């Protein structure tokens, strides 16, 4: 595995927010511990950390009636006033990107921010693998970023599909890492 250039690399932590973690209480503690360790290693290495949350205004005016995923989100009644999981220790200088769709790039300024900072490599983690991770990895791959995904910091309630994505779609677009491998990359 080739070394990363910290100034050209960002860790993008997607949908690690209180409402989403509340949906998965059995796995949240392990996910939070793994991702906090990854965030701390990135910070120590000088890698920028970006957080991306799914967020809507009261009444969900950002949700189009034609968007099936958005309609499901609206029915949950969540993602209006939740925040980044405090366990991750977000620093004041770490960006928060607000997205209204599964991809953290769609309708946001994330790509412009990354490019403006000279970032060409992304370490991506998130909840859920079939949603934000899949959508965002596909976009970032098409946008020519060098990509890494950390399987131990991603989650999907469908374990079979989660594993399949990491062995197919993610493996063909990213370097798939375990948490141990990611920490070695950031050592």
Secondary structure, 3 states (H helix, E strand, C coil): CCCCCHHHEEEEEECCEHHHHHHCHHHHHHHHHHHHHHHHHHHHHCCEEEEEEECCCCCCCCCCCCCHHHHHHHHHCCCCCCCECHHHCCCCCCCEEEECCCCCCCCCCHHHHHHHCCCCEEEEEEECHHHHHHHHHHHHHHCCCEEEEEHHHCECCCHHHHHHHHHCHHHHHCEEECHHHHHHHCC
